[in-house]
């Protein structure tokens, strides 16, 4: 049987252990938040640096319906198939090399329902290779 006196130090050590764990968890969360804020600011500056290389169709906007239809197109489908859904882009961004020996083309479409957001479509060798959103 455990006496009351021996149970008291166990309870205190358990509370100390829990308090220490809370402090360590809080420190990890704070460090992670600082790291995430640095990542977001770095990402935001990259988005602002990306500008149109060539204007194509200044009135082009992507509707919710077009966006929904685009999301059903599988990667590696033809560029022509994507263009059936989205038509001409607002602009073309500078080409980049995503994989070795492959130049990727990027086209930007402002969203009709959120003009500060652009959908950027990536093509490799006239094949649809994916998309991402640029937020201003």
N, C-alpha and C positions, 0 to 999 in steps of 0.2 A: 504494500500500500504506500502511496506517495504522500508524504507529509505536505502541509500547506507551505512550509518554508522552502522546500525543494521545488515546488510548483511555481513559486513566484519568480525565481531566476529564469526558469524556462519560458515563462510568459514574457518577461522583459527581453530575453534574447530573441524570441519570435517576433516581437514588435520591432526591435532594432533591425532584424533581418528584413522585415516588410518595408520599413521606412527607408532602409538603404536601397532596396529594390526600386522603390518609387523614385528616389533621387536619381538613380542610374537611368531609369526609363525616361524621366524628364530630360536629362542631359542628352540622351540619344535623340529624342524628338526634336529638341532645340537645334542640335547639330544638323539633323536631317532637313529641318525647315530652312536653315541658312544655306545648305547645299542646294536645295530645290529653288530658292529664290535666285541664287546665282545662275542656275540653269535656265530659269525662266527669263531673266534679264538678258542672258546670252542669246537665247532663242529669239527673243523679241528683236534684238538688234540685227540678227541675221534676217529676219523677215523684212525689216525696214530697208535693208540693203538690197533686197531683191526687187528690181524694177523691170519694167517691160523693156525688152530688147527691140521689139517691133510691134507697133499697134496694127491690129488686123481689122477688127470690127468694134468701133467705139460704143456702139449701142448694145452690144452683146451682154445678156444677163441670163443666168441659169435659174430656172424656176424650180420649185419643190418637186414637181412631177418629173422634170428632166433629171434632177439629182437622183430621185428614186429609181428611175429607169437606168441611169448610169451604174448605180450600185448593183444591178443585176447582171451586168456584163462581166464575164470572167476575164481574168488576166490572160494575156497572150492572144486575145481576140484581135481582129484587125482594126486598124485606125479608122477605116471606113465605117465599120459597125458602130464605133463610138461616135463618129461624126453624124451618123443617122439620128442619134439621140440629142447631141449637144450643138450641132452645127458649127459655125465658125467661132473661134475664140475671141475674147477681147484683145488679148495680146499674146505674143510669144516671149518667153523668158530665154535667157542665154542657155545654149546647150551645155550639158555637163557630162562627165564620164562617171557613171555609177559603177560599172564593172569594167574590167580590163578590155580594151579594144572595142568598146561599144559606146557610141555617142548617143546620149539620151536627149530627146526633144521635150520641152515643157511648154504647155499652153495654159493660160490663166483665164478663168471665168468668174466674174463677180456674181455673188448670189443675189438674186432679185429681192429676196426677203431679208437679207442682211448685207447691204452694200459694202460694209467694212471687211467682209470676209470673202476671200477668193478660194475657189477650188482650182488646184493646179493638177493637170493631168500629165502623166509621164508616158512617153512612147519610146520604145527601143526598136529600131529597124522596122518602122511602120506597124508595130504591135503595141497594144495597150499594155503598159507595165505597172499601172497603179495610179494612185492619186494621193493628195494630202491637202489640208486646209491651211491657208495663210490668214492669220488674224492681224488686223491693224491695231 
